[in-house]
Amino acid sequence: MHSQQQNLQKATTMPIGGFVIDAQGREIPITEEMIQQACNALEKAQQQAGKRK
């Protein structure tokens, strides 16, 4: 069970092929975790916008 958790943790933090450039010009690898956080934030924003209509 412990190794499954480690494998999942590695999978969510491994780069998936893209980068963002930060304010200092450094390349930051895009991870699965970053994509999931962005999707969750977008979904939450859409739900809040739907309530305002």
Secondary structure, DSSP 8 states (H G I E B T S, - for coil): -HHHHHHHHHHHHSEEEEEEE-TTS-EEEEEHHHHHHHHHHHHHHHHHHHHH-
